[in-house]
Amino acid sequence: MSKTVVIGMSGGVDSSVAALLLKQQGYNVIGLYMMNWEETDENGCCTAEDDYADVRRVCSLIDIPYYTVNFAKEYMDRVFSYFLAEYKAGRTPNPDVLCNREIKFGPFLEEAKRLGADYIATGHYCKISHEHGVHLLQKAADQNKDQTYFLNQLSQAQLANVLFPLQDMQKPEIRKIALDYGLATAKKKDSTGICFIGERNFRKFLSTYLPASKGKICDLSGKEVGEHFGLMYYTLGQRKGLELGGIKGEESQGRWFVVKKDLQNNVLYVSHGDESPLYSKSCEVSGFNWIPTKPKEQSFACKAKFRYRQPDQDVFVTMKPDGGLHVDFAEKQRAVTEGQYAVLYSGINCLGGGVIESAEY
């Protein structure tokens, strides 16, 4: 009797092809669409209905049953509330990482078991390897699409019975398969940005949940050069949206960008042309999640990413008694941002990740 796989269907081309491949491999495949965000704003851009329509079309074509499940409350409690709290604290969170840990490999996993799943599957680009009872999260064959960064918070229990059908495939192959089989999602563009904001204006969206407080924009000498709309709207290294382009006598010095946020005094600090204030030599990381097991050594060299799609960076890691890490950089790093994740690698293996608390300059 064939094993049952419940696959998370998003209405995108990746999960569509993943479901097709599993069916071709002889699994008993069930599609499950997660409703994680309920849009009440009539001007909102939530595409949930369109996405579910695409799920229905794909599942009908490849002849698999499909269901929908509403995790909007869980998402609000476990992901969105954290997202708002981090922005309120002047940090830049990554809700996709939390969504994977708290929803896609949390309540989704429980729902899949209820449907009789032996395995769960997603359309993520990454590999899974099971060696001597240890579950290793590994980089995908398509390095341009590798998504291990977003899965850095998963536990051994969450990875135990997971399939990643796209692990050895390149994105152009996925598109071709979808076209060849006439899948409704074949030409659908990839989703970008934060799922619950969609295509709409980020500043406008955030202002409906958090009150903004305008304040001074100053250069590093302390000279006032403009006004910001609220510190939460800006992130380290940001160039766009500062509205400082026409300061007389300074046009030739290059672009302005954010280098620091002073929450206490509600001041946004910017630099003009000189990017050196953005480069740090180390960072402190909290709440590190070790995916395989915690290393025996207190200090060791490995690779790291401080944002998605960044090339691997050489680092030297020292574990702290509180479970956090001190990470020294072999080369200074640009715009290492509080609230984002530092994710460690050894070869193709993702060792895990934790939240960046501060950077040292």
C-alpha contacts under 8 A as a table, 3 or more apart, distances in Angstrom:
res1	aa1	res2	aa2	distance
2	S	26	G	6.73
2	S	27	Y	5.59
2	S	28	N	6.07
3	K	27	Y	5.50
3	K	28	N	5.90
3	K	117	A	7.82
3	K	118	D	6.09
3	K	119	Y	7.85
4	T	27	Y	5.92
4	T	28	N	4.55
4	T	29	V	5.89
4	T	30	I	7.51
4	T	116	G	6.89
4	T	117	A	5.04
4	T	118	D	5.26
4	T	119	Y	6.52
5	V	22	L	7.99
5	V	27	Y	6.52
5	V	28	N	6.10
5	V	29	V	4.97
5	V	30	I	6.25
5	V	117	A	5.35
5	V	118	D	6.00
5	V	119	Y	4.78
5	V	120	I	5.35
5	V	121	A	6.69
6	V	29	V	5.94
6	V	30	I	4.75
6	V	31	G	5.87
6	V	32	L	6.66
6	V	112	A	5.76
6	V	115	L	7.78
6	V	117	A	5.78
6	V	119	Y	6.50
6	V	120	I	4.86
6	V	121	A	6.24
7	I	15	S	7.72
7	I	19	A	6.65
7	I	29	V	7.16
7	I	30	I	6.25
7	I	31	G	5.16
7	I	32	L	6.02
7	I	120	I	5.60
7	I	121	A	4.49
7	I	122	T	5.58
8	G	15	S	6.98
8	G	31	G	6.24
8	G	32	L	5.12
8	G	33	Y	5.97
8	G	34	M	7.32
8	G	104	K	7.77
8	G	120	I	7.72
8	G	121	A	6.41
8	G	122	T	5.28
8	G	123	G	7.57
9	M	12	G	7.54
9	M	15	S	5.41
9	M	16	S	6.78
9	M	31	G	5.89
9	M	32	L	5.59
9	M	33	Y	4.99
9	M	34	M	7.54
9	M	55	V	6.49
9	M	122	T	7.46
9	M	123	G	8.00
10	S	15	S	6.38
10	S	33	Y	6.11
10	S	34	M	7.35
10	S	51	D	6.65
10	S	52	Y	7.55
10	S	55	V	7.06
11	G	15	S	7.21
11	G	16	S	7.05
11	G	50	D	7.98
11	G	51	D	4.43
11	G	52	Y	6.04
11	G	53	A	7.68
11	G	54	D	5.23
11	G	55	V	4.92
11	G	185	T	7.06
12	G	15	S	5.97
12	G	16	S	6.32
12	G	51	D	7.41
12	G	54	D	7.85
12	G	185	T	5.88
12	G	188	K	6.84
12	G	190	D	7.06
12	G	191	S	7.95
13	V	16	S	5.03
13	V	17	V	6.17
13	V	174	I	7.53
13	V	175	R	7.23
13	V	178	A	7.06
13	V	185	T	4.93
13	V	186	A	5.78
13	V	187	K	7.76
13	V	188	K	6.71
13	V	190	D	7.79
14	D	17	V	5.41
14	D	18	A	6.12
14	D	123	G	5.09
14	D	124	H	7.58
14	D	166	L	7.84
14	D	174	I	6.87
15	S	18	A	4.87
15	S	19	A	6.12
15	S	122	T	6.24
15	S	123	G	4.25
15	S	124	H	7.87
16	S	19	A	5.32
16	S	20	L	6.45
16	S	55	V	7.61
16	S	58	V	6.51
16	S	123	G	7.82
16	S	178	A	7.77
16	S	183	L	7.57
16	S	185	T	7.20
17	V	20	L	4.95
17	V	21	L	6.12
17	V	123	G	7.93
17	V	174	I	6.53
17	V	177	I	7.10
17	V	178	A	6.22
18	A	21	L	5.19
18	A	22	L	6.29
18	A	122	T	7.19
18	A	123	G	5.68
18	A	164	F	7.81
18	A	165	P	5.39
18	A	166	L	6.28
19	A	22	L	5.23
19	A	23	K	6.29
19	A	29	V	7.06
19	A	31	G	7.52
20	L	23	K	5.14
20	L	24	Q	6.27
20	L	62	I	6.51
21	L	24	Q	5.03
21	L	25	Q	6.20
21	L	165	P	6.83
22	L	25	Q	4.99
22	L	26	G	6.65
22	L	27	Y	5.78
22	L	29	V	6.84
22	L	165	P	6.94
23	K	26	G	5.37
23	K	27	Y	5.39
23	K	28	N	6.73
23	K	29	V	6.05
23	K	62	I	7.92
24	Q	27	Y	7.48
29	V	64	I	6.14
29	V	65	P	7.55
30	I	64	I	5.92
30	I	65	P	5.32
30	I	66	Y	5.69
30	I	67	Y	7.92
31	G	59	C	7.01
31	G	64	I	6.96
31	G	65	P	6.21
31	G	66	Y	4.32
31	G	67	Y	6.29
32	L	66	Y	5.61
32	L	67	Y	4.92
32	L	68	T	5.54
32	L	69	V	7.20
33	Y	52	Y	7.00
33	Y	55	V	7.44
33	Y	66	Y	7.59
33	Y	67	Y	6.22
33	Y	68	T	4.58
33	Y	69	V	6.28
34	M	68	T	5.91
34	M	69	V	5.16
34	M	70	N	5.99
34	M	71	F	6.59
34	M	108	F	7.82
35	M	38	E	7.37
35	M	48	A	7.06
35	M	68	T	7.15
35	M	69	V	6.07
35	M	70	N	4.68
35	M	71	F	5.80
35	M	72	A	6.27
36	N	70	N	6.32
36	N	71	F	4.93
36	N	72	A	4.27
36	N	73	K	7.79
36	N	74	E	7.91
36	N	75	Y	5.83
37	W	46	C	7.98
37	W	71	F	7.74
37	W	72	A	5.07
37	W	75	Y	7.28
37	W	76	M	7.92
37	W	196	F	6.34
38	E	72	A	6.30
39	E	42	E	7.87
39	E	44	G	6.63
39	E	46	C	6.17
40	T	44	G	7.52
41	D	44	G	5.11
44	G	200	R	7.45
45	C	197	I	7.41
45	C	198	G	6.11
45	C	199	E	6.59
45	C	200	R	6.56
46	C	196	F	6.83
46	C	197	I	7.55
46	C	198	G	6.60
47	T	50	D	5.36
47	T	51	D	6.00
48	A	51	D	5.05
48	A	52	Y	6.05
49	E	52	Y	5.19
49	E	53	A	6.18
50	D	53	A	5.09
50	D	54	D	6.41
51	D	54	D	5.13
51	D	55	V	6.33
52	Y	55	V	4.85
52	Y	56	R	6.22
53	A	56	R	5.12
53	A	57	R	6.33
54	D	57	R	5.05
54	D	58	V	6.15
54	D	184	A	6.23
54	D	185	T	6.66
55	V	58	V	5.24
55	V	59	C	6.00
56	R	59	C	5.28
56	R	60	S	5.97
56	R	66	Y	7.28
57	R	60	S	5.25
57	R	61	L	6.16
57	R	183	L	7.80
57	R	184	A	6.45
58	V	61	L	5.15
58	V	62	I	6.28
58	V	183	L	5.82
58	V	184	A	6.16
58	V	185	T	7.63
59	C	62	I	5.34
59	C	63	D	5.69
59	C	64	I	5.22
59	C	65	P	6.62
59	C	66	Y	6.59
60	S	63	D	4.87
60	S	64	I	6.39
60	S	65	P	7.62
61	L	183	L	7.44
70	N	73	K	7.93
71	F	74	E	5.24
71	F	75	Y	6.00
71	F	103	I	7.58
71	F	107	P	7.69
72	A	75	Y	5.03
72	A	76	M	6.07
73	K	76	M	5.07
73	K	77	D	6.14
74	E	77	D	5.15
74	E	78	R	5.79
74	E	79	V	7.78
74	E	103	I	7.36
75	Y	78	R	5.33
75	Y	79	V	5.18
75	Y	80	F	6.24
75	Y	99	C	7.39
75	Y	102	E	7.82
75	Y	103	I	6.83
76	M	79	V	5.79
76	M	80	F	4.75
76	M	81	S	5.95
77	D	80	F	6.48
77	D	81	S	5.71
77	D	82	Y	7.95
78	R	81	S	6.49
78	R	82	Y	6.77
78	R	98	L	7.87
78	R	102	E	6.47
79	V	82	Y	5.38
79	V	83	F	6.20
79	V	95	P	6.30
79	V	98	L	6.02
79	V	99	C	6.20
79	V	102	E	7.30
80	F	83	F	4.81
80	F	84	L	6.25
80	F	95	P	7.39
81	S	84	L	5.26
81	S	85	A	6.22
82	Y	85	A	5.05
82	Y	86	E	6.11
83	F	86	E	5.37
83	F	87	Y	6.39
83	F	93	P	6.03
83	F	94	N	7.61
83	F	95	P	6.29
84	L	87	Y	5.19
84	L	88	K	6.06
84	L	209	Y	7.71
84	L	210	L	7.48
85	A	88	K	5.04
85	A	89	A	6.27
86	E	89	A	5.04
86	E	90	G	6.51
86	E	91	R	5.29
86	E	92	T	6.61
86	E	93	P	6.08
86	E	339	G	7.08
87	Y	90	G	5.02
87	Y	91	R	5.18
87	Y	92	T	6.08
87	Y	93	P	7.09
87	Y	232	M	5.36
88	K	91	R	7.39
88	K	210	L	7.24
88	K	232	M	6.35
89	A	232	M	7.76
89	A	263	L	7.82
90	G	231	L	6.31
90	G	232	M	5.20
90	G	261	K	7.41
90	G	263	L	6.81
91	R	232	M	7.25
91	R	235	T	7.75
91	R	337	T	7.69
91	R	338	E	5.50
91	R	339	G	5.21
92	T	235	T	6.66
92	T	337	T	6.97
92	T	338	E	6.29
92	T	339	G	4.93
92	T	340	Q	6.17
93	P	338	E	7.93
93	P	339	G	4.70
93	P	340	Q	5.43
94	N	97	V	5.89
94	N	98	L	7.17
94	N	339	G	7.29
94	N	340	Q	5.91
94	N	341	Y	7.59
95	P	98	L	5.17
95	P	99	C	6.00
95	P	194	I	7.43
96	D	99	C	4.97
96	D	100	N	6.34
96	D	150	F	6.39
96	D	194	I	7.39
97	V	100	N	5.42
97	V	101	R	6.63
97	V	149	Y	7.90
97	V	150	F	4.68
97	V	151	L	6.10
97	V	152	N	7.18
97	V	153	Q	6.93
98	L	101	R	5.15
98	L	102	E	5.72
98	L	103	I	7.79
98	L	153	Q	7.56
99	C	102	E	5.24
99	C	103	I	5.17
99	C	104	K	6.36
100	N	103	I	5.68
100	N	104	K	4.80
100	N	105	F	5.80
100	N	106	G	7.85
100	N	150	F	7.30
100	N	151	L	6.37
100	N	153	Q	7.90
100	N	154	L	7.63
101	R	104	K	6.53
101	R	105	F	5.49
101	R	106	G	6.34
101	R	151	L	7.33
101	R	153	Q	5.97
101	R	154	L	5.61
102	E	105	F	6.44
102	E	106	G	5.13
102	E	107	P	7.37
103	I	106	G	4.70
103	I	107	P	5.43
103	I	108	F	6.02
104	K	107	P	6.82
104	K	108	F	5.13
104	K	109	L	6.93
105	F	108	F	5.82
105	F	109	L	5.32
105	F	154	L	7.71
105	F	158	Q	6.00
106	G	109	L	5.29
106	G	110	E	6.62
106	G	158	Q	7.68
107	P	110	E	5.03
107	P	111	E	6.15
108	F	111	E	5.07
108	F	112	A	6.07
109	L	112	A	5.05
109	L	113	K	6.31
109	L	120	I	6.97
109	L	158	Q	8.00
110	E	113	K	5.16
110	E	114	R	6.36
111	E	114	R	4.99
111	E	115	L	6.43
112	A	115	L	5.04
112	A	116	G	6.54
112	A	117	A	5.40
112	A	120	I	6.85
113	K	116	G	5.00
113	K	117	A	4.87
113	K	118	D	7.38
114	R	117	A	7.30
117	A	120	I	6.66
118	D	161	N	7.16
119	Y	161	N	4.95
119	Y	162	V	5.61
119	Y	163	L	6.83
120	I	161	N	6.46
120	I	162	V	5.08
120	I	163	L	6.26
121	A	162	V	5.58
121	A	163	L	4.66
121	A	164	F	5.79
121	A	165	P	7.42
122	T	163	L	7.05
122	T	164	F	5.93
122	T	165	P	7.60
123	G	164	F	6.48
123	G	165	P	6.96
123	G	166	L	6.45
124	H	146	D	7.97
124	H	147	Q	6.35
124	H	164	F	6.41
124	H	166	L	6.95
124	H	167	Q	7.81
125	Y	139	K	7.79
125	Y	140	A	5.41
125	Y	142	D	7.37
125	Y	145	K	6.18
125	Y	146	D	5.07
125	Y	147	Q	5.37
125	Y	148	T	7.50
125	Y	164	F	7.13
125	Y	166	L	5.80
125	Y	167	Q	5.48
126	C	137	L	7.25
126	C	138	Q	5.96
126	C	139	K	5.07
126	C	140	A	4.01
126	C	141	A	7.59
126	C	146	D	5.80
126	C	147	Q	5.97
126	C	148	T	5.90
126	C	164	F	6.55
126	C	166	L	7.33
126	C	167	Q	5.00
127	K	137	L	5.99
127	K	138	Q	4.75
127	K	139	K	5.82
127	K	140	A	5.40
127	K	164	F	6.22
127	K	167	Q	4.96
127	K	168	D	7.75
128	I	135	H	6.90
128	I	136	L	5.68
128	I	137	L	4.96
128	I	138	Q	5.87
128	I	159	L	7.86
128	I	162	V	7.56
128	I	163	L	7.20
128	I	164	F	7.04
129	S	135	H	5.80
129	S	136	L	5.00
129	S	137	L	6.67
129	S	138	Q	7.32
130	H	133	G	6.24
130	H	134	V	5.61
130	H	135	H	4.58
130	H	136	L	6.16
131	E	134	V	5.17
131	E	135	H	6.46
131	E	136	L	7.50
134	V	156	Q	7.37
134	V	292	P	6.36
135	H	156	Q	6.08
135	H	159	L	6.26
135	H	160	A	6.27
135	H	291	I	7.93
135	H	292	P	6.41
136	L	291	I	7.17
136	L	292	P	6.00
136	L	349	N	6.58
136	L	350	C	7.44
137	L	148	T	7.13
137	L	159	L	7.92
137	L	291	I	7.40
137	L	349	N	5.92
137	L	350	C	5.56
137	L	351	L	7.85
138	Q	148	T	6.93
138	Q	348	I	5.23
138	Q	349	N	4.48
138	Q	350	C	5.63
139	K	143	Q	7.26
139	K	146	D	5.95
139	K	147	Q	7.58
139	K	148	T	6.19
139	K	348	I	5.17
139	K	349	N	6.58
139	K	350	C	7.22
140	A	143	Q	6.17
140	A	145	K	7.58
140	A	146	D	5.17
140	A	147	Q	7.63
140	A	148	T	7.94
140	A	166	L	7.99
140	A	167	Q	5.01
140	A	168	D	6.32
140	A	169	M	7.92
141	A	146	D	7.59
141	A	167	Q	6.13
141	A	168	D	4.87
141	A	169	M	6.20
141	A	170	Q	6.97
142	D	145	K	5.53
142	D	146	D	6.07
142	D	167	Q	7.86
142	D	168	D	7.21
142	D	169	M	6.40
142	D	170	Q	5.08
142	D	171	K	7.19
143	Q	146	D	5.05
144	N	309	R	7.13
145	K	171	K	7.52
145	K	309	R	7.90
146	D	149	Y	7.72
146	D	309	R	7.85
147	Q	150	F	5.59
147	Q	151	L	6.94
147	Q	308	Y	7.91
148	T	151	L	5.03
148	T	152	N	6.31
148	T	350	C	6.78
149	Y	152	N	5.57
149	Y	305	K	7.72
149	Y	307	R	7.84
149	Y	308	Y	6.17
149	Y	343	V	6.36
150	F	153	Q	7.81
150	F	308	Y	7.81
151	L	154	L	5.84
152	N	289	N	7.28
152	N	291	I	7.32
152	N	343	V	6.61
152	N	350	C	7.25
152	N	351	L	7.78
152	N	352	G	4.73
152	N	353	G	5.05
152	N	354	G	7.92
153	Q	289	N	5.74
153	Q	291	I	7.48
153	Q	352	G	6.42
153	Q	353	G	6.25
153	Q	354	G	7.67
154	L	158	Q	6.08
154	L	159	L	6.92
154	L	289	N	7.67
154	L	291	I	6.67
154	L	352	G	7.99
155	S	158	Q	5.16
155	S	159	L	6.38
155	S	289	N	7.72
155	S	290	W	7.88
155	S	291	I	5.90
156	Q	159	L	5.18
156	Q	160	A	6.07
156	Q	291	I	6.45
156	Q	292	P	6.95
157	A	160	A	5.27
158	Q	161	N	7.39
158	Q	162	V	7.69
159	L	162	V	5.51
164	F	167	Q	5.65
165	P	168	D	7.79
166	L	169	M	5.29
166	L	170	Q	7.98
169	M	173	E	6.60
169	M	174	I	7.24
170	Q	173	E	5.41
170	Q	174	I	6.72
171	K	174	I	5.08
171	K	175	R	6.52
172	P	175	R	5.18
172	P	176	K	6.26
173	E	176	K	5.09
173	E	177	I	6.20
174	I	177	I	5.28
174	I	178	A	6.25
175	R	178	A	5.14
175	R	179	L	6.22
175	R	186	A	5.85
175	R	187	K	7.37
176	K	179	L	5.10
176	K	180	D	6.01
176	K	186	A	7.84
177	I	180	D	5.05
177	I	181	Y	6.18
178	A	181	Y	5.36
178	A	182	G	6.04
178	A	183	L	5.12
178	A	184	A	7.99
178	A	185	T	7.15
178	A	186	A	4.73
179	L	182	G	5.00
179	L	183	L	6.26
179	L	186	A	5.25
179	L	187	K	7.70
180	D	183	L	7.91
182	G	186	A	7.11
183	L	186	A	5.43
184	A	187	K	7.72
184	A	188	K	8.00
185	T	188	K	5.01
191	S	195	C	7.70
192	T	195	C	7.50
192	T	198	G	7.67
193	G	197	I	7.64
193	G	198	G	6.74
194	I	197	I	5.59
194	I	198	G	6.30
195	C	198	G	5.43
197	I	200	R	6.13
197	I	201	N	7.86
197	I	202	F	6.86
197	I	205	F	7.02
200	R	205	F	7.38
201	N	204	K	5.42
201	N	205	F	6.22
202	F	205	F	5.08
202	F	206	L	6.13
203	R	206	L	5.31
203	R	207	S	6.12
203	R	233	Y	6.21
204	K	207	S	5.24
204	K	208	T	6.74
205	F	208	T	5.63
205	F	209	Y	7.45
206	L	209	Y	5.50
206	L	210	L	6.08
207	S	210	L	5.12
207	S	211	P	5.85
207	S	212	A	6.45
208	T	211	P	7.43
212	A	229	F	6.73
212	A	230	G	4.86
212	A	231	L	7.82
212	A	232	M	7.73
213	S	229	F	6.53
213	S	230	G	4.85
213	S	231	L	7.63
213	S	266	N	7.92
214	K	227	E	6.88
214	K	228	H	5.49
214	K	229	F	4.53
214	K	230	G	4.91
214	K	231	L	7.81
214	K	266	N	7.84
215	G	227	E	5.59
215	G	228	H	5.36
215	G	229	F	6.84
215	G	230	G	6.84
215	G	266	N	5.77
215	G	267	V	5.96
215	G	268	L	7.61
216	K	224	E	6.49
216	K	225	V	7.73
216	K	226	G	6.12
216	K	227	E	4.68
216	K	228	H	6.02
216	K	266	N	7.18
216	K	267	V	5.17
216	K	268	L	6.36
217	I	224	E	5.79
217	I	225	V	5.69
217	I	226	G	4.83
217	I	227	E	5.09
217	I	228	H	5.92
217	I	267	V	5.90
217	I	268	L	4.74
217	I	269	Y	5.81
217	I	270	V	7.02
218	C	221	S	7.65
218	C	222	G	5.42
218	C	223	K	5.25
218	C	224	E	4.27
218	C	225	V	5.39
218	C	226	G	6.96
218	C	267	V	6.98
218	C	268	L	6.23
218	C	269	Y	4.97
218	C	270	V	6.20
219	D	222	G	5.44
219	D	223	K	5.51
219	D	224	E	6.58
219	D	225	V	6.71
219	D	269	Y	5.48
219	D	270	V	4.97
219	D	271	S	5.75
219	D	272	H	7.74
220	L	223	K	7.34
220	L	269	Y	6.33
220	L	270	V	6.61
220	L	271	S	6.48
225	V	244	L	7.39
225	V	247	I	7.83
226	G	243	E	7.97
226	G	244	L	6.72
228	H	231	L	7.03
228	H	242	L	7.42
228	H	268	L	7.01
229	F	233	Y	7.28
230	G	233	Y	5.88
230	G	234	Y	7.80
231	L	234	Y	5.74
231	L	261	K	6.89
231	L	263	L	7.40
231	L	266	N	6.94
231	L	267	V	7.61
231	L	268	L	6.69
232	M	235	T	7.72
234	Y	238	Q	6.71
234	Y	258	V	7.44
235	T	238	Q	5.56
235	T	258	V	6.79
235	T	337	T	7.67
236	L	257	F	7.87
236	L	258	V	5.29
236	L	259	V	5.56
236	L	260	K	6.67
236	L	278	L	7.66
236	L	335	A	5.59
236	L	336	V	7.68
236	L	337	T	6.24
237	G	257	F	5.52
237	G	258	V	5.01
237	G	259	V	6.08
237	G	278	L	6.85
237	G	334	R	7.90
237	G	335	A	5.60
238	Q	257	F	5.29
238	Q	258	V	5.33
239	R	242	L	6.68
239	R	255	R	7.13
239	R	256	W	6.06
239	R	257	F	4.49
239	R	258	V	6.82
240	K	243	E	7.78
240	K	257	F	7.87
242	L	245	G	7.99
242	L	256	W	7.56
242	L	257	F	7.66
244	L	247	I	6.38
244	L	256	W	7.05
245	G	251	E	7.14
245	G	255	R	7.55
245	G	256	W	7.68
246	G	250	E	7.87
246	G	251	E	6.55
247	I	250	E	5.83
247	I	251	E	6.58
248	K	251	E	6.74
249	G	252	S	7.77
250	E	253	Q	5.74
251	E	254	G	6.85
253	Q	272	H	6.45
253	Q	273	G	5.46
254	G	272	H	6.15
254	G	273	G	4.34
255	R	272	H	5.71
255	R	273	G	5.35
256	W	270	V	6.35
256	W	271	S	5.57
256	W	272	H	4.47
256	W	273	G	6.31
257	F	270	V	5.37
257	F	271	S	5.62
257	F	272	H	6.72
258	V	268	L	7.26
258	V	269	Y	6.06
258	V	270	V	4.45
258	V	271	S	6.55
259	V	269	Y	5.77
259	V	270	V	5.24
259	V	271	S	6.41
259	V	277	P	6.44
259	V	278	L	5.77
259	V	335	A	7.99
260	K	268	L	6.26
260	K	269	Y	4.99
260	K	270	V	6.91
261	K	266	N	7.56
261	K	267	V	6.20
261	K	268	L	4.87
261	K	269	Y	6.06
262	D	265	N	5.73
262	D	266	N	5.57
262	D	267	V	5.07
262	D	268	L	6.27
262	D	269	Y	7.66
263	L	266	N	4.77
263	L	267	V	6.74
271	S	274	D	6.24
271	S	275	E	7.10
271	S	277	P	7.71
272	H	275	E	7.83
274	D	277	P	7.36
275	E	278	L	5.68
275	E	279	Y	7.41
276	S	279	Y	5.52
277	P	280	S	7.90
277	P	361	Y	7.65
278	L	333	Q	7.94
278	L	334	R	5.39
278	L	335	A	5.24
278	L	336	V	7.97
279	Y	332	K	5.61
279	Y	333	Q	5.13
279	Y	334	R	4.45
279	Y	335	A	6.33
279	Y	336	V	7.83
279	Y	361	Y	6.60
280	S	283	C	7.73
280	S	332	K	5.30
280	S	333	Q	5.40
280	S	334	R	6.61
280	S	335	A	7.62
280	S	336	V	7.20
280	S	359	A	6.15
280	S	360	E	5.47
280	S	361	Y	4.23
281	K	328	D	6.26
281	K	329	F	5.47
281	K	330	A	7.89
281	K	331	E	7.11
281	K	332	K	4.81
281	K	333	Q	6.60
281	K	359	A	7.53
281	K	360	E	5.90
281	K	361	Y	5.69
282	S	326	H	7.29
282	S	327	V	5.43
282	S	328	D	4.33
282	S	329	F	5.47
282	S	332	K	7.73
282	S	359	A	5.78
282	S	360	E	5.25
282	S	361	Y	7.33
283	C	326	H	6.05
283	C	327	V	5.35
283	C	328	D	6.76
283	C	336	V	7.85
283	C	356	I	6.86
283	C	357	E	7.39
283	C	358	S	5.60
283	C	359	A	4.11
283	C	360	E	5.78
284	E	324	G	7.36
284	E	325	L	5.91
284	E	326	H	4.84
284	E	327	V	6.37
284	E	356	I	6.00
284	E	357	E	5.52
284	E	358	S	5.40
284	E	359	A	6.38
285	V	288	F	7.02
285	V	324	G	5.45
285	V	325	L	5.02
285	V	326	H	6.37
285	V	327	V	7.52
285	V	342	A	7.09
285	V	354	G	5.76
285	V	355	V	5.36
285	V	356	I	4.56
285	V	357	E	5.50
285	V	358	S	7.46
286	S	323	G	6.99
286	S	324	G	4.36
286	S	325	L	6.55
286	S	354	G	5.60
286	S	355	V	5.33
286	S	356	I	6.59
286	S	357	E	6.49
287	G	323	G	6.19
287	G	324	G	5.64
287	G	354	G	5.44
287	G	355	V	6.68
288	F	323	G	6.57
288	F	324	G	5.89
288	F	325	L	7.34
288	F	352	G	7.09
288	F	353	G	5.41
288	F	354	G	4.10
288	F	355	V	7.25
289	N	352	G	5.32
289	N	353	G	5.45
289	N	354	G	6.16
290	W	293	T	5.60
290	W	294	K	5.61
290	W	351	L	5.84
290	W	352	G	4.70
290	W	353	G	6.95
291	I	350	C	7.27
291	I	351	L	5.43
291	I	352	G	4.94
292	P	351	L	6.48
292	P	352	G	7.90
295	P	298	Q	7.42
297	E	300	F	6.57
298	Q	318	T	5.83
298	Q	319	M	5.34
299	S	316	F	7.16
299	S	317	V	5.43
299	S	318	T	4.36
299	S	319	M	6.33
300	F	316	F	5.74
300	F	317	V	5.42
300	F	318	T	6.82
301	A	314	D	7.42
301	A	315	V	5.84
301	A	316	F	4.37
301	A	317	V	6.12
302	C	314	D	6.14
302	C	315	V	5.68
302	C	316	F	6.41
302	C	317	V	7.49
302	C	344	L	6.93
302	C	345	Y	6.22
302	C	346	S	5.73
303	K	312	D	5.63
303	K	313	Q	5.19
303	K	314	D	4.74
303	K	315	V	5.68
303	K	344	L	5.70
303	K	345	Y	5.00
303	K	346	S	6.28
303	K	347	G	7.99
304	A	312	D	5.44
304	A	313	Q	5.12
304	A	314	D	6.54
304	A	315	V	6.53
304	A	342	A	6.69
304	A	343	V	5.44
304	A	344	L	4.36
304	A	345	Y	5.81
305	K	308	Y	7.05
305	K	309	R	7.98
305	K	310	Q	5.91
305	K	311	P	6.91
305	K	312	D	5.59
305	K	313	Q	6.33
305	K	342	A	5.87
305	K	343	V	5.29
305	K	344	L	6.63
306	F	310	Q	7.11
306	F	336	V	6.46
306	F	337	T	7.97
306	F	340	Q	7.19
306	F	341	Y	6.00
306	F	342	A	4.67
306	F	343	V	6.49
307	R	310	Q	5.77
307	R	340	Q	7.17
307	R	341	Y	6.93
307	R	342	A	7.37
313	Q	329	F	7.64
313	Q	330	A	7.66
313	Q	331	E	7.95
314	D	329	F	6.43
314	D	330	A	5.48
314	D	331	E	7.52
315	V	327	V	6.46
315	V	328	D	5.54
315	V	329	F	4.63
315	V	330	A	5.50
316	F	327	V	5.81
316	F	328	D	5.11
316	F	329	F	6.57
316	F	330	A	7.46
317	V	325	L	6.64
317	V	326	H	5.89
317	V	327	V	4.64
317	V	328	D	6.38
318	T	325	L	5.70
318	T	326	H	5.15
318	T	327	V	6.42
319	M	323	G	6.87
319	M	324	G	6.25
319	M	325	L	4.65
319	M	326	H	6.44
320	K	323	G	5.66
320	K	324	G	5.31
320	K	325	L	5.48
320	K	326	H	7.08
321	P	324	G	7.21
324	G	354	G	7.92
329	F	332	K	5.97
329	F	333	Q	7.13
333	Q	336	V	6.55
336	V	356	I	7.88
336	V	359	A	6.57
337	T	340	Q	5.81
337	T	356	I	6.78
337	T	358	S	7.58
337	T	359	A	7.63
338	E	355	V	7.48
338	E	356	I	5.01
338	E	357	E	5.17
338	E	358	S	5.73
338	E	359	A	7.67
339	G	355	V	5.71
339	G	356	I	5.49
339	G	357	E	6.47
340	Q	355	V	5.77
340	Q	356	I	5.68
341	Y	353	G	6.27
341	Y	354	G	5.40
341	Y	355	V	4.58
341	Y	356	I	5.64
342	A	353	G	5.49
342	A	354	G	5.60
342	A	355	V	6.27
342	A	356	I	6.13
343	V	350	C	7.47
343	V	351	L	7.39
343	V	352	G	5.76
343	V	353	G	4.17
343	V	354	G	6.72
344	L	350	C	6.10
344	L	351	L	5.30
344	L	352	G	5.83
344	L	353	G	6.18
345	Y	348	I	6.77
345	Y	349	N	5.61
345	Y	350	C	4.59
345	Y	351	L	5.29
345	Y	352	G	7.61
346	S	349	N	5.27
346	S	350	C	6.60
346	S	351	L	6.81
356	I	359	A	7.69
